[in-house]
Amino acid sequence: MGGLSGSPFMAGVPELLILRLLARERMYGYELARAVQTASADSLSLGEGVLYPVLHALEAGGALRASEQTVNGRKRVYYALTARGRRRLQQLSERWREVAGAVEAVLGGAHG
């Protein structure tokens, strides 16, 4: 699939993926990008142009808390989910399941 930024159908998916991964553990940006790629068997990737604007918007909206940490002499910004972020993850997960179920119903009922 490559990047997620080109398809309006995929709107909200980067946010959902980021929130889901951060529900497991706090991570920094590059770590999140690699985790999406690994978990999707390289089918999905979040480029910097998608990843960081979503992270910053989630932080500004109170869904994430950011904290700086120096690791091996390099400064990293780690992101962690807040209670608001957990609620947002629940909402997005429910919506995704509805959409995925509807698409699957159409695909399953398609005559080819």
ZIKAFEN-V919371 format. One line per field, one symbol per residue. phi: phi as a letter, one per 20 degrees, with the letter a starting at -180 (. if undefined). psi: psi as a letter, one per 20 degrees, with the letter a starting at -180 (. if undefined). burial: b if it has 9 or more other C-alpha atoms within 8 Angstrom, else e. Layout:
# ZIKAFEN-V919371
phi: ???
psi: ???
burial: ???
This chain:
# ZIKAFEN-V919371
phi: .mfefedffegnfggffffffffeafbdgfffgffffffelmecbdfgfdgfffgfffffenecddbebeclmdecdedcfdffffffgfffffffffffffffffffefdc
psi: hcriiiphhjpigggggggghihgqqrrghggghhggghjljhqqorhigghhgghghghijhqpqpqpppljppqoqpqqrghhhggggghgggghgghggghggghiqp.
burial: eebbeeeeebeeebebbbbbbbbeebbbbeebbbbbbeeeebebbbeeebbbebbeebbeebbbbbeeeeeeeeebbbbbbbebbbebbeebbeeeeeeeeeeeeeeeeeee
